[in-house]
Amino acid sequence: MLKWSIIWENLPFLLAGAGTTLALTVVSMVFATAAGLLVGLLNMYGGKVVGAITRLYIEVVRGTPALLIILLVYYALPIVGINLPQFPAAAVSLAACYAAYIAEVFRAAVESIPKGQSEAAFSLGMSRLQALRFVILPQTFRRVLPPLANEFAALIKDTSLVAFISMQDLLFKAKIIGARTYNPMSPLIGAAIIYLLMTTPVMQWSRNLEKRVD
Amino acid sequence: MPVDQHQAGKILNVEDLHKSFGSLEVIKGVGFDMDYQERLVLMGPSGSGKSTLVRCLNWIEPPTSGRVTFDGVLVDPKSTDIRRLREDIGMVFQQFNVFPHLTALQNVALGPVVVKKGNRTAAEAEAMELLAKVGLSHRAAYKPGQMSGGEQQRVAIARALAMHPKLMLFDEPTSSIDIELIHEVLEVMVKLADEGMTMIVVTHEMGFAREVADRVIFMDQGLIIESGTPKELFDHPQQERTQSFLSKVLMA
């Protein structure tokens, strides 16, 4: 049965988990965006070999469960001598995973800029890098924000997968409370409300941005 | 005006230029040359290869084969710095291609700042002068979305001029502009011609060609059919294809 008192009494404990969730989301998102931009650009402009390698990376990651990547980084990398503590392992896995999706976001945005823009930049004598930096990427900025906000909201939810490597995020804390009180429903509902409070504003913001771009 | 060491020679020499897109040959061996300060107008039906030809001259479309000598230097894509070449050849596009995220002033100053690594303040001061020259001082802080087609195209001309090009290429500069605004763009181009700018203009504007062009080249199906002064070509075209094209343009 749902008991609000259980949620209320354990709220500080749940909020500490939400703090971990949010910190992990932000750190992962920052690295995922930087890596995604790099992978996307290398995929478009890196030439045949680099283009093929980055394409392989994007397709493999997109076709693999995020949970599998987390387990791989946390449990399998130590075998080859790379020992990452929980938080960095989780952040690296999620960033690697989301970088593949975000690379596609940037690729779509760059490809949506008319060819005449880069031709005009080249006709002034700009290099490819200068054209990207001063002409193309600034124009993609407004187009990538809505999809990036969507990825951010999805990432908030996907961080719950780190419960599998026993990280005490929001979901894991809710499960602890459930086991302790023999009432799994109340803390899970509490966690759901907190997740919604984090994701809803982000998705609303994304929708508002989309409206302004149109 | 300082006398260029090549002043006596040709600014441009094109020999046997070919350009194919896949199996489709768009330019089938074109040759011509151009004096410093000459004004050349390129005409021809759509698909004749005239736009592709001017786009080959600054390697926006790399020619498939042929020789291009610009300002006394043979352009060899293996050894020539194509970016340096483009600094010396300004280009104005049919679709303007002004940068929509920048103001008119920033559009004009961007090339000098980024490519020539110039001082921003100086570049913006010169950009203001160039905007005044194209009659757009009052639009300096406007973005392209807030300007008419004619105004955007004049920004594009000022942007090209900011690099101090030795040759200006105009690829159908008035074809995308509302008919009542075309004259403001043509007036700027006439002004440039009067100042001695070397230019190649792809256009169907007969009035402009008569007033400004030293020579008109008529192209069809990837070849130069004939060329001459506007008077020769317009009043006494020798080739049947030129006659039929001109009659259609004059009807319009």
HADDOCK unambig.tbl for C-alpha pairs under 7 A between the chains (distance, minus, plus):
assign (segid A and resid 116 and name CA) (segid B and resid 97 and name CA) 5.56 0.50 0.50
assign (segid A and resid 117 and name CA) (segid B and resid 97 and name CA) 5.52 0.50 0.50
assign (segid A and resid 117 and name CA) (segid B and resid 99 and name CA) 6.85 0.50 0.50
assign (segid A and resid 119 and name CA) (segid B and resid 60 and name CA) 6.70 0.50 0.50
assign (segid A and resid 120 and name CA) (segid B and resid 97 and name CA) 6.13 0.50 0.50
assign (segid A and resid 123 and name CA) (segid B and resid 86 and name CA) 5.49 0.50 0.50
assign (segid A and resid 123 and name CA) (segid B and resid 90 and name CA) 6.76 0.50 0.50
assign (segid A and resid 123 and name CA) (segid B and resid 91 and name CA) 6.27 0.50 0.50
assign (segid A and resid 124 and name CA) (segid B and resid 86 and name CA) 6.05 0.50 0.50
assign (segid A and resid 124 and name CA) (segid B and resid 87 and name CA) 5.54 0.50 0.50
assign (segid A and resid 124 and name CA) (segid B and resid 90 and name CA) 6.94 0.50 0.50
assign (segid A and resid 124 and name CA) (segid B and resid 111 and name CA) 5.93 0.50 0.50
assign (segid A and resid 124 and name CA) (segid B and resid 160 and name CA) 6.90 0.50 0.50
assign (segid A and resid 125 and name CA) (segid B and resid 83 and name CA) 4.47 0.50 0.50
assign (segid A and resid 125 and name CA) (segid B and resid 84 and name CA) 6.24 0.50 0.50
assign (segid A and resid 125 and name CA) (segid B and resid 86 and name CA) 4.95 0.50 0.50
assign (segid A and resid 125 and name CA) (segid B and resid 87 and name CA) 4.92 0.50 0.50
assign (segid A and resid 125 and name CA) (segid B and resid 115 and name CA) 6.38 0.50 0.50
assign (segid A and resid 126 and name CA) (segid B and resid 83 and name CA) 6.60 0.50 0.50
assign (segid A and resid 126 and name CA) (segid B and resid 115 and name CA) 5.88 0.50 0.50
assign (segid A and resid 135 and name CA) (segid B and resid 99 and name CA) 6.84 0.50 0.50
assign (segid A and resid 139 and name CA) (segid B and resid 101 and name CA) 6.24 0.50 0.50
